[in-house]
Amino acid sequence: MKISVSCAQLLPKLGDRAANLEKMSAYVEQIMAEKPGTNLIVFPELMTSGYEGTPEMFQELAETLPNGESMQVMGALAKKHHVHIIYGLPERDPVLTDVLYNAAVLINSDGIAVCTYRKVHPFADEKRWCRAGCEVPVFDTEIGKIGIMICWDTGFPEIARCCALKGADLLVVSTNWEDPYADDWDLITKARAFDNTLHLVAANRIGDDGKTLSFFGHSKIMGPTGREIAALDERKEVLSNADKGIISPYNTYKNAGLPAGPISNPGIASIRAALNPAESDDYFYALGNDGVHHFSRTYYEHQDFLESLNADDTTADTADETAPDAAQTDETAAGGEA
């Protein structure tokens, strides 16, 4: 299966949900006009609120699944364009209503806010207003199984690995990764994709909230061997698109230590393989584009096989266009097709 994905790299306005929703809506409309086959649009962390707010601000702007204000606005657009949308927001617990989470919501192509992922690793001052999440779900959609991480979650291998072991086809990162740590960001996005042989789509914000932090962007789409398919490395008002494979029909894992019996192959919801580590030793396993199972004895042989799969992807192509809101600065969107 192939899908088309776009990252929206924006500058939110601190504390102004209405303005941020207006901007997000404009980008959804532009992306769908430019790339009408887009299946998934990813926005940064806390896109509806901005980052450096007070606990009182987050309490005021927090929303509850599934009928929050932003969920209704984005849901209408998702349904209109038959596209999935993921974005960050402060979420209110539906039972413990004074408890908030730093969350990312997934809206399906029917316009329904079906679920949220709650950040497991709140960073620094976030702990003043939000509680840590305690689950690592994988969301089953019509475009495949999606695992979501938020910002600092990406710095730890466990969250992405849990998603892969639960059968994720795609890793999505909604983030506010700040200066001066661009090198760390580039490293960990490559690592999480490479660790799990999964494509990774990461949307980071730019600009600042007029306080202590600034954010550098570098939104990107990574291939399963940790190589960039599309990346936004400049802080300026452009729309950059790249056409290339996002989800190839394979994933891989080393089967040593896996339990005997039927095992879901991470990355392919429809394919199951019965692997018995006691009988099959330490093989690297992957499914080829032709549907044939491939086993490699060595890491290098395995990488050669993965590269041969990637060679079937279409070549990348980039186009720059003016973003919809000329009054705003330093905003970008990246897209890739799979």
Secondary structure, 3 states (H helix, E strand, C coil): CCCEEEEEECCCCCCCHHHHHHHHHHHHHHHHHHCCCCCEEECCCCCCCCCCCCHHHHHHHCECCCCCHHHHHHHHHHHHHCCEEEEEEEEECCCCCCCEEEEEEEECCCCCEEEEEECCCCCHHHHHCCCCCCCCCEEEECCEEEEEEEHHHHHCHHHHHHHHHCCCCEEEEEECCECCCHHHHHHHHHHHHHHHCCEEEEEECEEECCCCCEEECCCEEECCCCCEEEECCCCCCEEEEEECCCCCCCCEEECCCCCCCEEECCCCCCCEEECCHHHHCCCEEEECCCCCEEEECCHHHHHHHHHHHHCCCCCCCCCEECCCCCCCCCCEEEEEEC
